[in-house]
C-alpha cells in the first residue's frame, strides 16, 4: 500500500542514496511582493520543501514550477500557485550534509485549507525521482516528539498518521 507522508516527515529516495526530501512549515501567510490579482478572494499560504543530501557526493537539484502540485479540500481541488512570489531550486548543487529549501506561495478558499496535499517530483542529477505525497493542513501543527496522545488526535496530520498506522497493522496480521 502506498502511504502518503504527513507534513513534516522526511522521505528518502532509494534511487538517490543519501537524498531525502520533506514538505514542512505549511502555514498561512501573504507573499512578500504582494498578492496576485488572480488570487482575489482566496487565502494565501506558504509551504517549504527542503532537500537534504546525506550522501557522499554533491547532487544537482531541480525543484521548480511543475514539479510541485498542491491540492486542497476533500475534493482535491488545485490550489492557485503564485509563481512570481515562490522561490524554487533551479540547478543547485547540494553538497553532503547540506540542505536547500524551496518556498512555494499558494492560495485557495479558506474552507479548504484544513486539508492540503502536496505532491513533489524531484529531479536530481538530471534523473527524475519518484513522486511523493505529503498531507496536512494550514494551521495544523507538525508532529513533535513531546506531543501527548490526546493532543495528537486533535491534529489532522496526526489523525492521518494514526489511520495509516492502523491500516498497516491490520494488513500485517
NORMO-V560781 format. One record per backbone hydrogen bond with DSSP energy under -0.5 kcal/mol. CO is the residue of the C=O (numbers start at 0). NH is the residue of the N-H. Records with the same first field share a line. If there is no record, write none. Layout:
CO=NH + NH
This chain:
0=2
4=134
5=8
8=22
10=20
11=13
12=15
15=18
17=53
18=12
19=51
20=10
21=23 + 49
22=7
23=47
24=26
25=138
26=45
30=33
35=38
36=39
38=41
41=43
42=107
43=28
44=105
45=26
46=103
47=23
48=101
49=21
50=99
51=19 + 53
52=96 + 97
58=60 + 93
59=124
60=90 + 91
61=122
62=88
63=66
66=120
68=118
69=78
70=116
71=76
72=75
76=71
79=81 + 106
80=82
81=85
85=87
86=102
87=89
88=62 + 90
91=60 + 93
92=94
93=58
94=97
97=52
99=50
101=48 + 103
102=86
103=46
104=81
105=44
106=79
107=42
108=111
109=112
111=72 + 114
112=137
114=72
115=135
116=70
117=133
118=68
119=131
121=123 + 128
122=61
123=126
126=123
131=119
132=4
133=117
134=6
135=115
136=139
138=140
143=146
147=151
148=152
149=153
150=153 + 154
151=154
154=158
155=159
156=160
157=161
158=162
159=163
160=164
161=165
162=166
163=167
164=168
165=169
166=170
167=171
168=172
169=172
